[in-house]
Amino acid sequence: SLFTLFGLMNSQYWTEVEPLFMTLPWMKPVWVVFTILSSWALLSIMTGVVSDNMLEVRLLQERKDEEKAEQFRQSVLQSLSEVFAAASKDGQLGKQDWLEVLASPYYLRKIHDVANVPTQ
């Protein structure tokens, strides 16, 4: 059974196996090879599980970051659309229209919040 082999691998049944080594000394190298290979296999499986979990966490974090970036982009787009719509009364944005919008503290604050640069 695999459970028994696992127990042998981690020396749980050492007392039951020790008389076998006294009777058949050539089994000692076989035992060492079995222990090394099974330990390596178990380590490989655990490494694979941890790596798979780390990959899943990284992909989840990337999706969250993309969603957050998209929300920020939508917020910037909405704020700037509002500012430019207020500045352009006839569909054309002239220097005078832009200066009027910049004179408004409300729109000035919106530009400052979006651009994150000083507006004074």
C-alpha positions as CSV (number, residue, x, y, z in Angstrom):
1,S,0.0,0.0,0.0
2,L,1.1,3.6,-0.7
3,F,0.5,4.6,2.9
4,T,2.9,1.9,4.1
5,L,5.5,3.0,1.6
6,F,5.1,6.6,2.8
7,G,5.6,5.4,6.4
8,L,8.8,3.5,5.3
9,M,10.0,6.6,3.5
10,N,9.9,8.7,6.6
11,S,11.2,5.9,8.8
12,Q,8.0,5.4,10.7
13,Y,8.3,1.6,10.5
14,W,12.0,1.5,11.1
15,T,11.7,-1.0,14.0
16,E,9.7,-3.5,11.8
17,V,12.2,-3.2,8.9
18,E,15.5,-3.3,10.9
19,P,15.5,-7.2,11.2
20,L,15.2,-7.4,7.4
21,F,18.5,-5.5,7.1
22,M,20.2,-7.8,9.5
23,T,19.0,-10.8,7.5
24,L,19.6,-9.3,4.0
25,P,22.4,-6.7,4.2
26,W,22.2,-6.0,0.5
27,M,18.8,-4.3,1.1
28,K,20.5,-1.4,2.8
29,P,21.6,0.3,-0.5
30,V,18.1,-0.4,-2.0
31,W,16.6,1.2,1.1
32,V,18.8,4.3,0.7
33,V,18.0,4.7,-3.0
34,F,14.2,4.3,-2.2
35,T,14.4,6.9,0.5
36,I,16.3,9.4,-1.7
37,L,14.0,8.9,-4.7
38,S,10.8,9.1,-2.7
39,S,12.0,12.1,-0.8
40,W,12.9,13.8,-4.1
41,A,9.5,12.9,-5.5
42,L,7.6,14.3,-2.5
43,L,9.7,17.5,-2.6
44,S,8.9,17.9,-6.3
45,I,5.2,17.5,-5.7
46,M,5.2,20.0,-2.9
47,T,7.2,22.5,-5.0
48,G,4.7,22.0,-7.9
49,V,1.7,22.7,-5.6
50,V,3.4,25.8,-4.1
51,S,4.4,27.1,-7.6
52,D,0.8,26.5,-8.9
53,N,-0.6,28.4,-6.0
54,M,1.8,31.3,-6.4
55,L,0.9,31.5,-10.1
56,E,-2.8,31.6,-9.3
57,V,-2.3,34.4,-6.8
58,R,-0.2,36.4,-9.2
59,L,-2.9,36.1,-11.9
60,L,-5.6,37.1,-9.5
61,Q,-3.5,40.2,-8.4
62,E,-2.9,41.1,-12.1
63,R,-6.7,41.0,-12.7
64,K,-7.3,43.2,-9.7
65,D,-4.6,45.7,-10.8
66,E,-6.1,45.8,-14.3
67,E,-9.6,46.5,-12.9
68,K,-8.2,49.2,-10.7
69,A,-6.4,50.8,-13.6
70,E,-9.5,50.7,-15.7
71,Q,-11.6,52.4,-13.0
72,F,-9.0,55.1,-12.7
73,R,-8.9,55.6,-16.4
74,Q,-12.7,55.9,-16.5
75,S,-12.6,58.4,-13.6
76,V,-10.0,60.5,-15.5
77,L,-12.0,60.3,-18.7
78,Q,-15.2,61.4,-17.0
79,S,-13.5,64.3,-15.2
80,L,-11.7,65.6,-18.2
81,S,-14.8,65.2,-20.4
82,E,-16.8,67.3,-17.9
83,V,-14.0,70.0,-17.9
84,F,-13.7,70.1,-21.7
85,A,-17.5,70.1,-22.1
86,A,-17.8,73.1,-19.8
87,A,-15.0,74.9,-21.7
88,S,-16.3,74.2,-25.2
89,K,-19.7,76.0,-25.5
90,D,-19.9,75.9,-29.3
91,G,-17.9,72.7,-30.0
92,Q,-14.7,74.7,-30.4
93,L,-12.2,75.2,-27.6
94,G,-10.6,78.6,-27.8
95,K,-8.1,80.2,-25.6
96,Q,-10.7,82.5,-24.0
97,D,-13.0,79.5,-23.3
98,W,-10.2,77.6,-21.6
99,L,-9.2,80.7,-19.5
100,E,-12.8,81.0,-18.3
101,V,-12.9,77.4,-17.2
102,L,-9.5,77.9,-15.4
103,A,-11.0,80.8,-13.6
104,S,-13.6,78.5,-12.0
105,P,-12.3,77.0,-8.7
106,Y,-14.5,73.9,-9.3
107,Y,-13.0,73.0,-12.6
108,L,-9.5,74.0,-11.5
109,R,-9.8,71.5,-8.6
110,K,-11.0,68.8,-11.0
111,I,-8.0,69.4,-13.3
112,H,-5.7,69.3,-10.3
113,D,-7.2,66.1,-9.0
114,V,-6.9,64.4,-12.4
115,A,-3.4,65.6,-13.4
116,N,-2.0,65.6,-9.8
117,V,0.0,68.7,-10.6
118,P,-0.1,72.2,-9.1
119,T,-2.5,74.5,-11.0
120,Q,-1.4,77.8,-9.6
